[in-house]
């Protein structure tokens, strides 16, 4: 890519996640001599963010514009090698930015967990991105880097040990401590509204292969369901499982990785993602309580009146996020169980430090943006829409391990 004024532009630097991303990017870009700018629609808020940045961050350029101003987006993205966005809901505020990055051959990453919007962007811009060389990488936060890179790590180990990939991988969330931001709440609320207005919403949500390329949307997995009122027994981990509300999103990304990389996991690869409780009747009851509560919450969110009450009195507002104590003390762990064709089992543990919804997410997003900028010549894929694992793979895994508090390790069967 030709030299441009900025190496990275952070779009949406004033929200709860954006402020943290600005802090991490200012520190990391300062360490590596990269040219960073921050952007958004409110100059006063941007100047406040800039004034609180470390080192020389308070000298960064500020870019002020509107997400729906296509001309501004076109001019802004032409000035950068990489644009990273935290402005959600992306279905409401992200389309013009993606289109501009694609048109200008500018690499892009974001935090979206909105598969309907991802599908729309891929369908609208894939061919142009191939032509301009823009690498567009959605889902570069807690959704879906741990799941996507974790499966790739486990499959790499299976290939190294046995010469074949696992035919089935199950991901179990075993620990999750933290809060969530107003941006996450807004995206969830927007998804509930789309259910009422978009006739294809339900079909795409349930389709496990909805993010795979056309003609490659079949496989062994059944429909994705957001919050089924059922619990299952995991014989590998000897515990009951409960629904995990981001499981359907992460699963779609993992399956897309397999499809767009020409099936390194195999065409019969099966993937499932849920959360774990424990064994015994206590574990079953804990899982069932969670499943029932989740179903009731979804029903309440689907009814405009109760959704409005939750929005006004329960859910965090736009720009709000967990406290510093929650951000710093949070953590999470997932265990992935891979089954080889002969029944051999491999297990991996992926852990993350910091609140998954804001701190860990912004650290991962920061490293994804740096990977697109600094490792541009080492990334083997060309322009197009990619997943984190398909686009950056081991390059990104090394970065998030060293700089974002993640760890990937194989574990013995008795450890899980």
C-alpha positions in Angstrom: 0.0 0.0 0.0 1.2 3.5 -0.8 2.4 5.6 2.1 -0.5 7.5 3.7 -0.8 10.3 6.2 -1.8 8.0 9.1 -0.9 4.3 9.8 -4.1 3.9 11.9 -7.2 5.9 12.4 -9.4 4.9 15.4 -13.0 5.8 14.6 -15.3 6.2 17.6 -12.8 7.2 20.3 -15.3 8.7 22.8 -17.4 5.7 23.8 -16.6 3.4 26.7 -14.7 0.9 24.5 -13.4 3.6 22.2 -11.7 5.5 25.1 -9.9 2.4 26.2 -8.9 1.6 22.6 -7.5 5.1 22.2 -5.4 4.7 25.3 -4.0 1.3 24.2 -3.4 2.4 20.7 -1.7 5.6 21.7 0.7 3.6 24.0 1.4 0.9 21.4 1.7 3.2 18.4 4.0 5.4 20.4 6.2 2.4 21.1 6.4 1.5 17.5 6.5 5.0 15.9 3.2 4.5 14.1 1.1 7.6 13.1 -2.3 7.5 14.9 -5.3 9.7 14.6 -8.6 9.5 16.5 -12.0 10.4 15.0 -15.7 10.8 15.9 -18.6 13.2 15.7 -17.9 15.4 18.8 -14.8 17.5 18.8 -15.1 18.5 22.5 -15.3 14.8 23.6 -12.4 13.9 21.3 -10.2 16.6 22.7 -11.0 15.3 26.2 -10.0 11.8 25.2 -6.8 13.1 23.6 -5.9 15.1 26.7 -6.0 11.9 28.8 -3.8 9.8 26.5 -0.4 8.7 27.6 2.9 10.0 26.3 2.7 12.1 23.1 -0.9 11.0 22.6 -2.2 14.5 23.4 -0.7 15.6 20.1 -2.7 13.2 17.9 -4.7 14.5 15.0 -8.5 14.7 15.6 -10.9 14.0 12.7 -14.5 15.1 13.1 -17.3 13.9 11.0 -20.5 11.9 10.8 -20.8 8.1 10.3 -23.4 8.6 7.6 -21.4 11.2 5.6 -20.1 9.1 2.7 -18.0 11.9 1.3 -16.3 12.5 4.7 -15.7 8.7 5.1 -14.2 8.5 1.7 -11.8 11.3 2.4 -10.9 10.1 5.9 -10.2 6.5 4.9 -8.0 7.6 2.0 -5.7 9.1 4.6 -5.0 5.9 6.5 -3.5 2.5 5.9 -5.8 0.9 8.6 -9.1 2.1 10.1 -10.3 0.5 13.3 -13.9 1.1 14.5 -15.7 0.8 17.8 -18.9 2.6 16.7 -21.8 0.3 17.2 -24.4 -0.8 16.5 -22.5 -1.3 13.3 -25.7 -2.0 11.4 -26.7 1.6 12.2 -23.4 3.4 12.0 -20.9 1.2 10.2 -21.9 0.6 6.6 -20.5 3.9 5.1 -17.2 3.4 6.8 -16.8 -0.2 5.5 -17.8 0.9 2.0 -15.2 3.7 2.0 -12.4 1.5 3.3 -13.2 -1.1 0.5 -13.2 1.6 -2.2 -9.9 3.1 -1.0 -8.1 -0.2 -0.4 -7.8 0.6 3.3 -7.5 -2.3 5.8 -10.2 -2.4 8.4 -11.1 -4.1 11.7 -13.9 -3.8 14.2 -15.7 -5.3 17.2 -19.0 -6.2 15.6 -21.0 -9.2 16.8 -23.8 -8.6 14.3 -23.9 -11.5 11.8 -26.7 -10.0 9.8 -24.7 -6.8 9.1 -21.6 -8.8 8.4 -23.5 -10.9 5.8 -24.8 -7.7 4.2 -21.3 -6.1 4.0 -19.7 -9.3 2.6 -22.4 -9.5 -0.1 -22.2 -5.8 -1.0 -18.4 -5.4 -1.1 -16.5 -8.7 -1.3 -15.6 -8.4 -5.0 -14.5 -4.7 -4.7 -12.3 -5.5 -1.7 -10.6 -8.2 -3.7 -9.9 -5.7 -6.4 -8.7 -2.9 -4.2 -6.7 -5.1 -1.8 -8.6 -3.9 1.3 -8.5 -6.6 4.1 -11.7 -6.3 6.0 -11.8 -8.2 9.3 -14.9 -8.1 11.5 -15.3 -9.6 15.0 -11.9 -8.6 16.4 -12.9 -8.4 20.1 -14.0 -10.9 22.7 -16.3 -11.9 19.9 -14.8 -13.7 18.2 -11.0 -13.8 18.7 -10.7 -16.3 21.6 -13.0 -18.8 19.9 -11.6 -18.4 16.4 -7.9 -18.4 17.3 -8.5 -21.0 19.9 -10.0 -23.5 17.4 -7.1 -22.7 15.0 -4.6 -23.3 17.8 -6.2 -26.7 18.7 -6.3 -27.8 15.0 -2.7 -26.8 14.5 -1.8 -29.0 17.4 -3.9 -31.9 16.1 -2.1 -31.6 12.7 1.3 -31.5 14.3 0.6 -34.5 16.5 -1.6 -36.7 14.3 -1.5 -35.3 10.8 -5.2 -34.8 10.8 -7.6 -32.1 12.1 -10.2 -32.7 14.8 -13.5 -33.6 13.3 -15.4 -32.0 16.1 -14.6 -29.1 18.5 -16.7 -28.0 21.4 -16.0 -24.8 23.2 -17.1 -24.4 26.8 -17.0 -21.1 28.7 -15.8 -22.1 32.1 -15.3 -18.7 33.7 -16.6 -15.2 32.8 -16.1 -12.3 35.2 -16.8 -8.7 34.0 -19.5 -6.2 32.8 -20.6 -4.9 29.5 -20.8 -1.5 27.8 -23.6 0.6 26.5 -22.4 -0.1 23.0 -23.0 -3.8 23.5 -26.4 -3.1 25.0 -27.3 -0.9 22.0 -26.3 -3.6 19.5 -28.4 -6.1 21.3 -31.4 -3.7 21.4 -31.0 -3.0 17.7 -31.0 -6.8 17.0 -34.2 -7.2 18.9 -35.8 -4.4 16.8 -34.5 -6.0 13.6 -36.3 -9.2 14.5 -39.6 -7.2 14.1 -38.8 -5.5 10.8 -36.4 -7.8 8.8 -38.1 -11.0 7.5 -34.7 -12.6 7.0 -33.4 -12.0 10.5 -34.7 -15.2 12.1 -33.6 -17.3 9.2 -30.1 -15.9 9.1 -29.8 -16.1 12.9 -30.6 -19.7 13.0 -28.5 -20.7 10.0 -25.2 -22.1 11.3 -23.4 -21.4 8.0 -24.9 -18.0 7.3 -21.5 -16.3 7.1 -20.0 -18.9 4.8 -19.7 -18.1 1.0 -22.6 -18.9 -1.3 -22.6 -22.5 -2.2 -20.7 -23.5 0.9 -23.5 -23.2 3.5 -24.0 -26.8 4.4 -22.4 -29.1 7.0 -23.2 -31.3 10.0 -24.2 -28.6 12.5 -27.9 -28.0 13.2 -29.6 -24.6 13.7 -28.0 -22.0 16.0 -30.4 -21.0 18.8 -29.7 -18.0 21.0 -31.1 -19.2 24.3 -32.7 -22.7 24.2 -34.5 -23.8 27.4 -32.4 -27.0 27.6 -29.2 -28.2 29.2 -26.9 -30.9 28.1 -24.3 -33.2 29.7 -20.7 -32.9 28.6 -19.2 -36.3 28.9 -15.7 -35.0 28.1 -15.7 -32.5 30.9 -18.1 -34.3 33.2 -20.3 -31.3 33.8 -23.6 -29.8 32.7 -23.7 -27.1 30.0 -25.9 -24.0 29.7 -26.6 -21.7 26.7 -24.0 -19.0 26.0 -25.6 -16.0 24.4 -22.6 -15.3 22.1 -22.2 -18.9 21.1 -24.2 -18.6 17.9 -22.1 -15.6 16.7 -18.8 -17.1 17.5 -19.8 -20.4 15.9 -20.7 -18.7 12.7 -17.3 -17.0 12.6 -15.4 -20.3 13.3 -17.4 -22.1 10.5 -16.6 -19.2 8.1 -12.9 -19.5 8.9 -13.0 -23.1 7.9 -14.9 -22.4 4.7 -12.9 -19.5 3.4 -9.6 -21.2 4.1 -10.7 -24.1 1.9 -11.6 -26.4 4.8 -8.4 -27.1 6.7 -10.7 -28.5 9.5 -12.5 -30.7 7.0 -15.9 -30.4 5.3 -17.5 -32.6 8.0 -16.1 -30.4 10.8 -18.6 -29.8 13.6 -18.5 -26.9 16.1 -20.5 -26.0 19.2 -20.1 -23.3 21.9 -21.9 -23.2 25.2 -21.0 -22.4 28.9 -20.2 -24.9 31.6 -21.6 -25.3 35.1 -20.6 -28.4 37.1 -21.6 -32.0 37.7 -24.4 -33.4 39.8 -28.0 -32.2 40.4 -26.6 -28.8 41.5 -24.9 -28.3 38.2 -28.0 -29.3 36.3 -30.2 -26.9 38.3 -27.7 -24.0 37.9 -27.7 -24.6 34.1 -31.5 -24.8 33.9 -32.0 -21.6 36.0 -29.7 -19.8 33.6 -31.5 -21.2 30.5 -34.9 -20.2 31.9 -33.7 -16.7 32.9 -32.1 -16.2 29.5 -35.3 -17.2 27.7 -37.4 -14.9 29.8 -35.0 -12.0 29.1 -35.2 -12.6 25.3 -39.0 -12.6 25.6 -38.9 -9.4 27.5 -36.5 -7.8 25.0 -38.8 -8.9 22.1 -41.8 -6.9 23.6 -41.4 -3.2 22.9 -42.9 -2.1 26.2 -40.7 -4.3 28.4 -37.7 -3.6 26.2 -38.2 0.1 26.8 -38.2 -0.4 30.5 -35.0 -2.4 30.4 -33.4 0.2 28.3 -34.3 3.0 30.6 -33.7 1.4 34.0 -31.4 -1.6 33.6 -29.1 -1.6 30.6 -26.1 0.7 30.4 -26.5 3.8 28.3 -24.4 4.7 25.3 -20.9 5.7 26.3 -21.2 3.9 29.7 -19.1 0.9 30.7 -18.0 -1.1 33.6 -16.0 0.6 36.4 -12.2 0.6 36.4 -12.3 -2.0 39.2 -14.4 -4.4 37.1 -12.3 -3.8 34.0 -9.1 -4.6 35.8 -10.3 -7.5 38.0 -12.3 -9.3 35.3 -11.1 -12.5 33.6 -12.4 -15.4 31.6 -11.5 -19.0 30.6 -12.7 -21.3 27.8 -11.9 -24.9 27.4 -12.0 -26.4 23.9 -12.3 -30.2 23.4 -11.4 -31.6 20.0 -12.2 -35.1 18.9 -10.1 -36.8 16.3 -11.7 -39.2 13.7 -10.5 -42.2 15.8 -11.9 -40.9 19.0 -8.7 -39.4 20.4 -9.4 -36.3 22.4 -7.3 -33.1 22.6 -8.1 -30.3 25.0 -7.0 -26.7 25.1 -7.4 -23.9 27.5 -7.7 -20.2 26.5 -7.6 -17.6 29.2 -7.9 -13.8 29.2 -7.1 -11.2 31.8 -9.3 -8.2 32.3 -13.0 -7.6 31.8 -13.9 -9.4 28.6 -16.4 -6.8 27.3 -14.2 -3.8 27.5 -10.6 -4.2 28.7 -9.7 -7.5 27.0 -11.8 -6.6 24.0 -9.9 -3.3 23.4 -6.5 -5.0 23.9 -7.4 -7.6 21.3 -8.8 -5.0 18.9 -5.6 -2.9 19.3 -3.4 -5.8 18.4 -5.6 -6.7 15.4 -5.2 -3.1 14.1 -1.4 -3.2 14.7 -1.2 -6.6 13.0 -2.9 -5.2 9.9 -0.6 -2.2 9.9 2.8 -3.6 11.0 2.5 -7.2 9.5 0.9 -6.1 6.3 3.6 -7.8 4.2 3.5 -11.0 6.3 -0.3 -11.5 6.0 -0.7 -14.1 3.3 -4.3 -13.4 2.3 -5.2 -10.7 -0.3 -8.0 -8.2 -0.2 -11.5 -9.4 0.9 -13.6 -10.1 3.9 -11.8 -12.3 6.4 -12.1 -13.7 9.9 -9.4 -13.0 12.6 -8.0 -16.5 12.2 -8.1 -16.6 8.4 -6.6 -13.2 8.0 -3.9 -13.0 10.7 -3.8 -16.4 12.3 -0.5 -17.1 14.2 0.6 -13.5 13.7 -2.3 -12.3 15.8 -2.2 -15.1 18.2 1.4 -14.2 19.1 0.4 -10.6 19.5 -2.6 -11.1 21.8 -0.5 -13.6 23.9 2.3 -11.1 24.4 0.3 -7.8 24.6 -3.4 -8.6 25.3 -3.3 -11.0 28.3 -4.4 -14.1 26.5 -2.9 -17.6 26.7 -3.4 -20.7 24.6 -2.3 -24.0 26.0 -2.9 -27.7 25.6 -4.1 -29.4 28.8 -4.2 -33.0 30.0 -7.6 -34.7 30.0 -7.7 -34.8 33.8 -7.1 -31.1 34.1 -10.4 -29.8 32.6 
